């Protein structure tokens, strides 16, 4: 295992190349530093996913779109609308911070404050920004492995622009979205409504004796509004509001109530996530105090409500609430002490989160209750600047939590241009995850838990060459990252405790070749060695080897894409064909590698009318991304996109 890691690293080091082997040379992102910054100036692994491009390929959900981020593991437990976990940089899923326009989405009512990416669509977004590596110095808790930021649509040019999307596909799936946006004088607006419904398929794998063929469907609907009002040349107001409602049929993991007390996978036609709703709102104000200094204040909150039913009765309910207020100063200084494009951002934020949890562990009525809340205050400072060849970024943050005190994190990085096409970069940063309310205050909780802490270094390089008559005919990138985690929270007997440690090594090699103006070939290899150093075992659901290959073809009004994703063997909880899990620790084992082929073809009838067809799992491979849960068979989707107005 170690030899494969060294081989990948040595091969990558010999090639010197980019952390973004995509058409992202001029992309500007805000997630990495809170300042609009070209990707080339950032000492980080950044992927930008354009929502319109993803939609034209039939990728309508956040989970589907994020599969194009090489350094992000997307584990969907079933098909459309089912639970989906995000593993950034080889860290745990709850070490990935997910934002909606900078607003924290991680659910305070889940056992470890993770985010479920399975229900959200992308019609109301312009793009998704994925930043790998520790970002706690910028955003605080959870951002150990990386950050995903969903950037919503804002009003475009003209008084009225309209969008309509409709798609139908396998498993009686229907997907629709409609939106309007525009600018009327000093007022900008964007409103998007979106929904899907699917009959689904049996989530119990066909190999198991408990498979009955009973379909597990899902549905979701959401409306998003973004409004901006420029009251004076120096003062503006903005409002963000979003409401999502969703539900899904599920199959459960039951327990034997007699020795050997094994867990079993059961087909349950009466089990469902009856309610999985998210409501968020934020009101902000921005003042341009001078030509170089601006201030921004915002207040808002998020409510997350999830209800599980079985046998026609409530078994579990999870209600999470977060309220916040913040003040930020942004200073764009220009040239300072030999550095250009100097920018400094500093701010303070106060936040209170609550959780109200009732659990019946799969059987009504609930018999375990957790009600808790905690407050926190955070203060941060980020700074960046560039010389002719060197770009430097830095961040420092202090978070003070009610109950366990202050946590200080920092990050320092630099990117150096060897020439106008080649750069090398590196960074070092610390990170943390605050104990979740459930981990502190449930019946198994420990109020005195310490935060989980991490430290990470990464080095990378990228280059772009003119070849085949194309300005960027050949691109290649390399990245090596090492993370150490300590004070990780796990069960010790019958309670949570800070008892675990982990080391994660990742090496990534990516390349893009454009042998003709109409053809782009891309490939990536991601190696992950994620070890629980206390137990001397591999961390679960982290494949050692991942291969990504794609071909994009543009001919006239036709745009086609075919991709292959190979997910290597990995450790997971094991369920046999008899549907039972292991009867004794460690309950885990090696699960098989799988391959997924995806293909899409779109045709522009006019600048405002596009039709597309897409095939997921085109070769109809039978696999389980999460062991014991069937992944989607071949899925065909046909869609139509209509646009009107200035955009």
C-alpha positions in Angstrom: 0.0 0.0 0.0 2.7 2.4 0.9 4.7 1.6 -2.2 1.7 2.5 -4.4 1.4 5.8 -2.6 5.1 6.5 -3.2 4.9 5.5 -6.9 1.9 7.8 -7.5 3.7 10.7 -5.7 7.0 10.2 -7.6 5.2 10.0 -10.9 3.2 13.2 -10.1 6.3 15.0 -8.9 8.0 14.4 -12.2 5.2 16.0 -14.1 4.7 19.3 -12.3 1.0 20.3 -12.9 -2.5 21.9 -12.0 -5.0 21.1 -9.3 -7.7 21.9 -11.8 -7.4 20.0 -15.1 -10.5 21.6 -16.4 -11.4 24.8 -18.4 -10.9 26.9 -15.3 -8.0 29.1 -16.2 -9.8 32.4 -15.5 -12.4 31.3 -12.9 -12.9 33.5 -10.0 -13.9 31.9 -6.7 -14.8 33.2 -3.2 -14.9 30.1 -1.1 -11.2 29.7 -0.5 -10.5 33.1 1.1 -13.8 35.0 1.2 -12.3 37.3 -1.5 -12.9 37.0 -5.2 -9.7 35.3 -6.3 -8.5 33.7 -9.5 -8.0 29.9 -9.1 -4.4 30.3 -10.3 -3.6 32.4 -7.2 -4.9 29.9 -4.7 -2.6 27.4 -3.0 -5.5 24.9 -2.8 -7.3 22.2 -4.8 -10.3 24.0 -6.3 -13.0 22.6 -8.6 -15.7 24.8 -10.0 -18.8 23.0 -11.4 -21.0 25.1 -13.7 -24.6 24.4 -13.0 -25.8 25.0 -16.5 -23.2 22.7 -18.0 -24.2 20.0 -15.5 -27.9 20.4 -16.3 -27.2 20.0 -20.0 -25.6 16.6 -19.2 -28.7 15.5 -17.2 -27.1 16.1 -13.8 -30.0 17.7 -11.9 -29.0 17.1 -8.3 -26.1 18.3 -6.1 -25.0 14.7 -5.6 -24.9 14.0 -9.4 -23.0 17.3 -10.1 -20.4 16.8 -7.4 -19.4 13.5 -8.9 -17.3 15.6 -11.3 -15.1 16.9 -8.4 -12.1 14.5 -8.4 -11.1 15.0 -4.8 -14.6 14.5 -3.4 -16.0 11.1 -2.6 -19.8 10.9 -3.2 -21.5 8.0 -1.6 -25.2 7.8 -2.4 -27.2 5.1 -0.5 -29.5 4.2 -3.4 -31.0 6.3 -6.1 -32.4 9.8 -6.6 -33.5 11.4 -3.4 -31.7 9.0 -1.1 -29.1 9.8 1.6 -25.8 10.9 0.2 -22.5 11.5 2.1 -19.6 13.6 1.0 -16.0 12.6 1.8 -13.6 15.5 1.1 -9.9 14.8 1.0 -10.2 11.3 2.5 -11.6 12.6 5.8 -14.9 11.6 7.3 -18.2 12.8 5.8 -18.9 15.0 8.8 -15.5 16.7 8.1 -16.9 18.3 5.0 -18.5 21.7 5.5 -21.4 22.5 3.1 -22.5 26.0 2.5 -25.3 27.7 0.6 -23.9 31.1 -0.5 -21.7 31.0 2.6 -24.5 29.9 4.9 -23.7 26.8 6.9 -25.9 23.8 6.1 -24.5 21.0 8.3 -27.4 19.8 10.3 -27.1 20.3 14.1 -29.7 17.6 14.8 -27.8 14.7 13.2 -25.5 12.6 15.5 -22.4 14.2 14.1 -23.7 17.4 12.3 -23.2 16.0 8.8 -24.9 17.1 5.6 -27.1 15.0 3.4 -26.5 15.9 -0.3 -29.2 13.6 -1.7 -32.3 15.8 -2.0 -31.1 19.2 -3.3 -31.3 20.1 -7.0 -29.1 22.6 -8.8 -31.5 24.5 -11.0 -31.4 27.5 -8.7 -27.5 27.6 -8.7 -25.0 29.2 -10.9 -22.1 27.0 -9.8 -20.7 24.8 -7.0 -17.2 25.6 -5.6 -15.3 22.7 -4.0 -12.2 23.5 -2.0 -10.2 20.6 -0.7 -8.1 20.7 2.5 -8.5 22.4 5.9 -10.6 25.5 5.8 -11.4 26.0 9.5 -9.3 29.1 9.6 -11.8 30.6 7.2 -15.1 29.0 8.1 -14.7 27.4 11.5 -15.9 23.9 12.6 -16.4 20.9 10.3 -14.1 22.2 7.5 -11.3 19.6 8.1 -11.5 17.8 4.7 -12.8 20.6 2.6 -15.7 22.9 1.8 -18.6 22.7 -0.8 -20.3 26.1 -1.5 -23.5 26.3 -3.5 -23.7 29.7 -5.2 -27.3 30.7 -6.1 -28.4 32.6 -9.2 -28.7 36.4 -9.0 -30.7 38.7 -11.3 -29.3 39.0 -14.8 -29.5 41.7 -17.5 -32.9 42.9 -18.6 -36.1 43.2 -16.8 -37.2 39.6 -17.3 -35.4 36.4 -18.1 -37.3 33.1 -17.9 -36.1 29.5 -17.6 -38.0 26.2 -17.9 -36.5 22.7 -17.6 -38.4 19.4 -17.9 -37.0 15.9 -17.9 -38.4 12.3 -17.6 -36.6 9.1 -17.2 -36.4 5.6 -15.8 -38.3 4.5 -12.7 -41.1 6.9 -13.5 -38.9 9.8 -12.7 -40.1 13.3 -13.5 -38.0 16.5 -13.0 -39.1 20.0 -13.6 -37.9 23.5 -12.8 -38.9 27.1 -13.6 -37.2 30.3 -12.9 -37.3 34.0 -13.6 -34.7 36.7 -12.9 -33.8 40.2 -14.0 -32.9 43.7 -13.1 -35.4 46.6 -12.8 -33.6 49.8 -12.0 -31.8 49.3 -8.7 -33.5 46.0 -7.9 -32.3 42.6 -8.9 -34.2 39.4 -8.4 -33.9 35.6 -9.1 -36.6 33.1 -8.2 -36.4 29.4 -8.9 -38.9 26.6 -8.3 -37.8 23.0 -8.8 -39.1 19.5 -8.1 -38.6 15.9 -8.8 -40.5 12.6 -8.1 -39.4 9.0 -8.7 -40.9 5.6 -8.0 -37.3 4.4 -7.5 -36.2 0.8 -7.1 -35.8 -1.7 -4.2 -32.9 -0.5 -2.0 -32.3 -4.0 -0.7 -29.8 -5.6 -3.1 -31.1 -8.4 -5.2 -28.5 -10.7 -3.8 -30.1 -10.7 -0.4 -32.9 -13.1 0.6 -34.9 -10.1 2.0 -35.1 -8.5 -1.4 -38.8 -8.3 -2.5 -38.7 -5.9 -5.4 -40.7 -3.3 -3.5 -39.9 0.1 -4.9 -38.4 2.9 -2.7 -39.4 6.2 -4.3 -38.6 9.8 -3.4 -39.8 13.3 -4.1 -38.5 16.8 -3.4 -39.5 20.4 -4.1 -37.8 23.7 -3.4 -38.2 27.4 -4.0 -35.3 29.8 -3.8 -35.3 33.6 -4.0 -32.3 36.0 -4.1 -33.1 39.7 -4.1 -30.7 42.7 -4.2 -31.6 46.4 -3.8 -29.0 49.2 -4.4 -30.5 52.0 -2.3 -27.7 54.4 -2.8 -24.3 54.1 -4.7 -22.8 53.2 -1.4 -25.5 51.1 0.4 -27.4 48.0 -0.6 -29.6 45.4 0.9 -29.9 41.7 0.0 -32.3 38.9 0.9 -31.8 35.1 0.4 -34.6 32.7 1.2 -35.0 29.0 0.4 -37.5 26.3 1.4 -37.0 22.7 0.5 -39.4 19.8 1.3 -38.6 16.2 0.5 -39.5 12.7 1.5 -38.3 9.2 0.6 -39.2 5.5 1.1 -36.5 3.6 2.8 -35.5 0.1 3.8 -34.2 -0.3 7.3 -31.4 -2.0 9.2 -33.0 -4.1 12.0 -31.5 -5.8 15.0 -32.0 -9.2 16.5 -33.1 -9.0 20.1 -31.5 -12.3 21.0 -27.9 -13.6 20.7 -25.9 -13.0 18.7 -27.7 -9.6 18.3 -26.9 -9.3 14.6 -28.0 -6.4 12.4 -30.0 -7.3 9.4 -31.1 -5.6 6.2 -34.9 -5.6 5.8 -37.2 -4.7 2.9 -39.7 -2.4 4.6 -42.6 -1.1 2.5 -44.0 0.8 5.5 -40.8 2.7 6.3 -40.2 6.2 5.1 -38.5 9.5 5.7 -41.9 11.3 5.8 -40.4 14.8 6.1 -36.9 16.1 5.3 -37.3 19.8 5.1 -34.9 22.8 5.2 -35.8 26.4 5.5 -33.1 29.1 5.4 -33.1 32.9 5.3 -30.6 35.7 5.4 -30.9 39.5 5.4 -27.8 41.4 4.6 -26.6 45.0 4.2 -23.4 46.2 2.5 -21.8 49.7 2.9 -19.0 51.0 0.7 -17.3 53.1 3.4 -14.5 54.3 1.0 -13.2 53.3 -2.3 -11.2 50.5 -0.7 -13.1 49.6 2.5 -16.6 48.1 2.7 -18.6 46.6 5.6 -21.2 43.9 5.5 -23.7 42.8 8.2 -26.2 39.9 8.0 -28.6 38.1 10.2 -30.4 34.9 9.5 -31.0 31.3 10.3 -31.8 27.8 9.2 -34.4 25.2 10.4 -34.0 21.5 9.5 -36.8 19.0 10.2 -36.7 15.3 9.6 -39.3 12.7 10.6 -39.0 8.9 10.2 -42.0 6.6 10.1 -42.5 2.9 10.3 -45.6 0.7 10.7 -47.6 3.9 10.0 -46.3 5.6 13.1 -43.6 8.1 14.0 -40.4 6.4 15.2 -37.8 9.2 15.1 -37.8 13.0 14.7 -34.8 15.4 14.3 -35.3 19.1 14.6 -32.3 21.4 14.2 -32.1 25.1 14.4 -29.3 27.6 13.8 -29.5 31.4 14.2 -26.6 33.8 13.4 -25.5 37.4 13.1 -22.2 38.6 11.6 -20.2 41.7 10.7 -17.4 41.7 8.1 -14.9 44.3 6.9 -13.3 44.0 3.5 -10.3 46.1 2.6 -8.9 46.0 -0.9 -5.7 47.9 -0.6 -4.2 47.5 -4.1 -0.4 47.9 -3.9 1.2 47.5 -0.4 4.9 46.9 0.4 5.7 45.4 -3.0 2.5 43.3 -3.2 -0.3 44.0 -5.6 -4.0 43.0 -5.3 -3.7 43.1 -1.5 -7.0 42.2 0.2 -7.8 41.8 3.9 -11.1 40.5 5.3 -11.9 40.4 9.0 -15.1 39.7 10.8 -17.0 38.4 13.8 -20.0 36.1 14.0 -22.3 34.9 16.8 -24.3 31.8 16.5 -26.7 29.6 18.5 -27.7 26.1 17.5 -30.4 23.8 18.9 -31.4 20.2 18.5 -34.6 18.5 19.5 -34.3 14.7 18.9 -36.8 11.9 19.7 -35.7 8.4 18.8 -37.4 5.0 18.8 -34.5 3.3 17.1 -36.8 2.1 14.3 -39.8 1.2 16.4 -42.6 3.4 17.7 -43.0 5.1 20.0 -39.8 7.2 20.6 -38.2 6.4 23.9 -35.0 8.4 23.7 -35.0 12.2 23.9 -32.2 14.8 23.3 -32.8 18.5 23.8 -29.8 20.8 23.8 -28.4 24.1 22.6 -25.1 25.8 22.5 -23.7 29.2 21.5 -20.5 30.2 19.8 -18.6 33.3 18.8 -16.0 33.4 16.0 -13.6 36.0 14.8 -11.4 35.7 11.7 -8.8 37.5 9.6 -7.8 36.5 6.0 -5.2 38.3 4.0 -3.7 37.8 0.5 -1.5 39.6 -2.0 0.7 39.0 -5.0 4.1 40.0 -6.3 5.1 39.5 -9.9 5.4 35.7 -9.5 4.3 34.9 -5.9 0.8 34.9 -4.5 0.4 34.5 -0.7 -2.7 33.8 1.3 -3.2 33.5 5.1 -6.0 33.0 7.5 -6.5 33.1 11.3 -9.6 32.3 13.2 -10.7 31.9 16.9 -13.9 30.2 17.8 -15.2 30.3 21.3 -17.8 27.6 22.1 -20.1 27.5 25.1 -19.1 24.5 27.1 -15.5 23.8 25.9 -13.8 27.0 25.3 -11.8 28.6 22.4 -10.2 26.9 19.4 -7.6 28.7 17.3 -6.9 27.6 13.7 -4.7 29.0 11.0 -3.7 28.5 7.4 -0.8 29.8 5.3 -0.2 29.1 1.7 1.7 30.4 -1.4 1.6 29.9 -5.1 4.7 30.6 -7.3 4.6 31.0 -11.0 7.6 29.4 -12.7 6.4 31.0 -15.9 3.1 32.1 -17.4 1.9 28.5 -17.7 3.5 26.6 -14.8 3.2 27.1 -11.1 3.9 25.3 -7.8 2.0 25.8 -4.6 1.9 24.6 -1.0 0.0 25.3 2.2 -0.2 24.2 5.8 -3.3 24.6 8.0 -5.0 23.4 11.2 -8.6 22.5 11.6 -11.2 21.3 14.0 -14.7 19.9 14.4 -16.8 20.9 17.5 -18.6 18.0 19.2 -22.2 17.7 17.9 -25.0 18.4 20.3 -26.0 14.7 20.1 -22.5 13.6 21.0 -22.5 15.9 24.0 -26.1 15.6 25.4 -27.7 12.4 24.2 -28.1 9.4 26.5 -24.7 8.3 25.2 -23.3 11.8 25.3 -20.3 13.3 27.2 -20.7 17.0 27.8 -17.0 17.5 28.4 -15.9 16.2 25.0 -13.0 18.1 23.3 -13.1 19.1 19.7 -11.6 16.9 17.0 -8.4 18.5 15.7 -6.5 18.2 12.5 -3.3 19.5 10.8 -2.7 19.3 7.1 0.1 20.1 4.6 -0.2 19.9 0.9 2.0 20.6 -2.1 1.0 20.7 -5.8 1.9 21.9 -9.2 0.2 22.5 -12.5 1.2 23.3 -16.1 -0.5 24.1 -19.3 1.1 23.7 -22.8 0.1 24.8 -26.3 -0.3 21.6 -28.3 -2.3 20.2 -31.3 -3.0 23.8 -32.4 -4.8 24.6 -29.1 -3.6 27.2 -26.6 -4.3 24.8 -23.8 -3.8 21.6 -25.7 -2.2 19.7 -22.8 -2.6 20.2 -19.1 -1.4 18.2 -16.2 -1.6 18.6 -12.4 -0.4 16.9 -9.3 -1.3 17.2 -5.6 -0.1 15.5 -2.5 -1.8 16.0 0.9 -1.1 14.7 4.4 -3.6 15.0 7.2 -3.3 14.0 10.9 -6.4 13.9 13.1 -6.5 13.6 16.9 -9.1 13.6 19.6 -11.5 12.0 17.2 -14.9 11.1 18.8 -16.0 7.5 18.9 -17.8 5.2 21.3 -15.9 4.0 24.4 -18.1 1.4 26.0 -21.6 3.0 26.0 -20.6 6.7 25.7 -18.8 9.0 23.4 -15.1 9.8 24.1 -12.1 11.5 22.4 -10.3 8.2 21.8 -9.3 8.0 18.2 -6.6 9.2 15.8 -6.1 9.0 12.0 -3.6 9.7 9.3 -4.7 10.3 5.7 -2.4 10.5 2.7 -3.7 11.4 -0.7 -2.0 11.8 -4.1 -3.9 13.1 -7.2 -2.7 13.1 -10.8 -4.9 14.8 -13.4 -4.5 15.5 -17.1 -6.4 17.0 -20.0 -5.6 16.7 -23.7 -7.3 18.5 -26.6 -6.1 16.8 -29.8 -8.7 18.8 -31.8 -10.8 21.8 -31.3 -13.9 19.6 -30.9 -12.4 17.0 -28.5 -11.2 17.1 -24.9 -10.0 14.1 -23.1 -9.6 14.1 -19.3 -8.2 11.7 -16.8 -7.6 11.6 -13.1 -6.2 9.1 -10.6 -6.7 9.6 -6.9 -4.9 7.5 -4.3 -6.1 7.5 -0.7 -4.5 5.9 2.3 -6.8 6.6 5.2 -5.8 4.8 8.4 -7.3 4.7 11.9 -3.9 4.7 13.7 -5.4 3.6 17.0 -7.1 0.5 15.7 -4.6 0.0 12.8 -7.4 -0.3 10.3 -8.5 1.5 7.2 -11.2 4.2 7.5 -14.5 3.1 6.0 -15.7 3.9 2.6 -12.4 5.5 1.5 -11.4 3.6 -1.7 -7.6 3.3 -2.1 -7.8 3.8 -5.9 -10.2 5.9 -7.9 -9.9 6.4 -11.7 -11.9 9.1 -13.6 -11.8 9.3 -17.5 -14.0 11.4 -19.7 -14.3 12.5 -23.4 -16.1 15.7 -24.4 -17.1 16.2 -28.0 -18.5 19.3 -29.6 -19.7 19.2 -33.2 -21.9 22.0 -34.4 -25.0 22.1 -32.2 -24.2 18.7 -30.7 -22.4 18.3 -27.4 -21.6 14.8 -26.2 -19.8 13.4 -23.2 -18.9 9.9 -22.0 -17.2 9.2 -18.7 -15.9 6.2 -16.8 -15.6 6.2 -13.0 -13.7 3.3 -11.3 -14.1 3.1 -7.5 -11.6 0.7 -6.0 -11.9 -1.8 -3.1 -12.6 -0.3 0.3 -13.6 -1.2 3.8 -17.3 -1.0 4.8 -19.8 -2.6 7.1 -20.5 -6.0 5.6 -23.9 -7.6 5.0 -24.1 -11.1 3.6 -26.5 -12.6 1.1 -28.5 -13.8 4.0 -29.0 -10.0 4.8 -27.2 -10.3 8.2 -24.3 -8.3 9.3 -21.3 -9.8 11.1 -22.1 -11.2 14.5 -18.8 -10.0 16.1 -16.5 -7.0 15.9 -15.1 -5.4 13.8 -18.3 -6.0 11.6 -16.3 -4.7 8.6 -14.5 -6.1 5.5 -13.3 -5.5 2.0 -16.0 -4.7 -0.6 -15.5 -5.0 -4.3 -14.4 -2.5 -6.8 -17.0 -1.2 -9.3 -17.2 0.8 -12.5 -19.8 3.3 -13.7 -20.1 4.6 -17.2 -22.1 7.7 -17.9 -23.0 9.2 -21.3 -24.9 12.3 -22.4 -25.8 14.0 -25.7 -27.4 17.5 -26.1 -28.5 19.4 -29.1 -29.1 23.2 -29.3 -32.0 23.9 -31.6 -31.4 27.6 -31.0 -29.7 29.7 -28.3 -32.9 29.3 -26.2 -33.9 25.7 -26.8 -31.8 22.6 -25.9 -32.7 18.9 -25.7 -30.6 16.2 -24.1 -30.5 12.5 -23.3 -28.3 11.0 -20.6 -27.6 7.5 -19.4 -26.3 6.9 -15.9 -24.7 3.5 -15.2 -25.0 2.9 -19.0 -23.5 -0.6 -18.8 -26.1 -1.5 -16.1 -23.5 -2.7 -13.6 -24.8 -4.1 -10.3 -22.9 -2.5 -7.4 -23.3 -1.1 -3.9 -21.6 2.2 -3.2 -22.6 1.6 0.4 -22.6 -2.1 1.3 -26.0 -3.4 1.9 -27.7 -0.7 -0.2 -28.4 -1.2 -3.9 -27.1 1.5 -6.2 -29.1 2.6 -9.3 -29.3 0.3 -12.3 -29.1 1.8 -15.8 -31.1 5.1 -15.8 -32.1 6.9 -19.0 -33.2 10.6 -18.8 -34.6 12.7 -21.6 -34.9 16.5 -21.0 -35.8 19.8 -22.6 -34.4 23.2 -21.6 -36.1 26.5 -22.6 -34.7 30.0 -22.1 -36.1 33.5 -22.9 -34.8 37.0 -22.2 -31.4 38.7 -22.2 -29.5 35.8 -20.6 
